[in-house]
C-alpha cells in the first residue's frame, strides 16, 4: 500500500506490515503550490474529487481489508481517501477508518480527516500532494503527446514544402 505522508518535520512514521511512498507538498514547484493553495482553485478541484466518487468506490473495488492493504492505490486514492498513514488510524474497510484512536502524529491532516463521504481528507495537505502527483504524471503524458504531434506536423510541413518546391521547378522548366 502506498500512502502519502505529509509531515511537519519531514520525517514519516510507518505502521508494521505496510509499505509507504512519501510525497510532500514541498516536492512541487512554488507556482504549482500557489495554484493548489488558492482557495477558489482548491474548492473547484475538491468538488470534482467528491463528484468522481473514487473514495466511496474503494469499498466496492476492494472487498476485503487484506485486498485494500495490498493494493497499489492511485495518488488521489492514497492522498484523499484516507488519513495519512502516520496518524495510525486502523482501517475498518477500504473507505472507513476507526477514528476513536488518538493520532500518533501531530500532523494537522490527522484531525482534518473524517469518514464522511463529502469530507474524507479533501482538505488535507496529503490530498493536495496526491493531486499534485497525479497532475505531474498526467502533464508529462500530455507533454509527450504534444511533442509527438509537433514532430508529425513538422514532417508533414517539410514534405509539403518539398512538394511545392518540386512543383514550381517543374512548371519553370516547361
BELJOWO-V623378 format. One record per residue. N is the residue number from 0. SS is DSSP state (a for helix, b for strand, c for the rest). PHI is phi in whole degrees, 0 to 359 (999 if undefined). BURIAL is I if it has 9 or more other C-alpha atoms within 8 Angstrom, else O. Layout:
# BELJOWO-V623378
n-><N | N>
ss-><SS | SS>
phi-><PHI | PHI>
burial-><BURIAL | BURIAL>
This chain:
# BELJOWO-V623378
n-><0 | 1 | 2 | 3 | 4 | 5 | 6 | 7 | 8 | 9 | 10 | 11 | 12 | 13 | 14 | 15 | 16 | 17 | 18 | 19 | 20 | 21 | 22 | 23 | 24 | 25 | 26 | 27 | 28 | 29 | 30 | 31 | 32 | 33 | 34 | 35 | 36 | 37 | 38 | 39 | 40 | 41 | 42 | 43 | 44 | 45 | 46 | 47 | 48 | 49 | 50 | 51 | 52 | 53 | 54 | 55 | 56 | 57 | 58 | 59 | 60 | 61 | 62 | 63 | 64 | 65 | 66 | 67 | 68 | 69 | 70 | 71 | 72 | 73 | 74 | 75 | 76 | 77 | 78 | 79 | 80 | 81 | 82 | 83 | 84 | 85 | 86 | 87 | 88 | 89 | 90 | 91 | 92 | 93 | 94 | 95 | 96 | 97 | 98 | 99 | 100 | 101 | 102 | 103 | 104 | 105 | 106 | 107 | 108 | 109 | 110 | 111 | 112 | 113 | 114 | 115 | 116 | 117 | 118 | 119 | 120 | 121 | 122 | 123 | 124 | 125 | 126 | 127 | 128 | 129 | 130 | 131 | 132 | 133 | 134 | 135 | 136 | 137 | 138 | 139 | 140 | 141 | 142 | 143 | 144 | 145 | 146 | 147 | 148 | 149 | 150 | 151 | 152 | 153 | 154 | 155 | 156 | 157 | 158 | 159 | 160 | 161 | 162 | 163 | 164 | 165 | 166 | 167 | 168 | 169 | 170 | 171 | 172 | 173>
ss-><c | c | c | c | c | c | c | c | c | c | c | c | c | c | c | c | c | c | c | c | c | c | c | c | a | a | a | c | c | a | a | a | a | a | a | a | a | c | a | a | a | a | a | a | a | a | a | a | a | a | a | a | c | c | c | c | c | a | a | a | a | c | c | c | a | a | a | a | a | a | c | c | c | c | a | a | a | a | a | a | c | c | c | c | a | a | a | c | c | c | b | b | b | c | c | b | b | c | c | c | c | c | c | c | c | c | c | a | a | a | a | a | c | c | c | c | c | c | c | c | c | c | c | c | a | a | a | a | a | a | a | a | a | a | a | a | a | a | a | a | a | a | a | a | a | a | a | a | a | a | a | a | a | a | a | a | a | a | a | a | a | a | a | a | a | a | a | a | a | a | a | a | a | c>
phi-><999 | 256 | 230 | 265 | 246 | 246 | 245 | 281 | 254 | 86 | 249 | 256 | 253 | 239 | 256 | 305 | 90 | 242 | 257 | 233 | 243 | 264 | 237 | 231 | 300 | 293 | 282 | 247 | 297 | 296 | 297 | 295 | 296 | 298 | 293 | 291 | 277 | 295 | 304 | 295 | 299 | 293 | 298 | 293 | 299 | 297 | 301 | 295 | 298 | 294 | 293 | 292 | 64 | 303 | 292 | 288 | 274 | 299 | 295 | 284 | 290 | 242 | 292 | 244 | 296 | 295 | 299 | 296 | 293 | 264 | 284 | 264 | 279 | 290 | 304 | 289 | 300 | 288 | 273 | 253 | 269 | 215 | 289 | 304 | 299 | 294 | 290 | 83 | 289 | 282 | 285 | 273 | 211 | 293 | 233 | 217 | 241 | 278 | 269 | 286 | 284 | 280 | 300 | 273 | 237 | 269 | 301 | 296 | 298 | 298 | 276 | 282 | 292 | 224 | 283 | 300 | 300 | 271 | 254 | 37 | 238 | 295 | 261 | 272 | 294 | 295 | 291 | 298 | 294 | 295 | 296 | 298 | 294 | 299 | 294 | 301 | 294 | 295 | 294 | 296 | 296 | 297 | 297 | 295 | 297 | 297 | 297 | 299 | 298 | 299 | 296 | 298 | 294 | 296 | 296 | 298 | 298 | 299 | 297 | 297 | 296 | 295 | 295 | 294 | 299 | 296 | 294 | 295 | 297 | 295 | 293 | 290 | 284 | 278>
burial-><I | I | I | I | I | I | I | O | O | O | O | I | O | I | O | O | O | O | O | I | O | I | I | I | I | O | O | I | O | O | O | I | I | O | I | I | O | O | O | O | I | I | O | O | O | I | O | O | I | I | O | O | O | I | I | O | I | I | I | O | O | I | I | O | I | O | I | I | O | O | O | O | I | O | I | I | I | I | I | I | I | I | I | I | I | I | I | I | I | O | I | I | I | I | I | I | I | I | O | O | O | O | I | O | O | O | I | O | I | I | O | I | I | O | I | O | O | O | I | I | I | I | I | I | I | I | I | I | I | I | I | I | I | I | O | O | O | O | O | O | O | O | O | O | O | O | O | O | O | O | O | O | O | O | O | O | O | O | O | O | O | O | O | O | O | O | O | O | O | O | O | O | O | O>
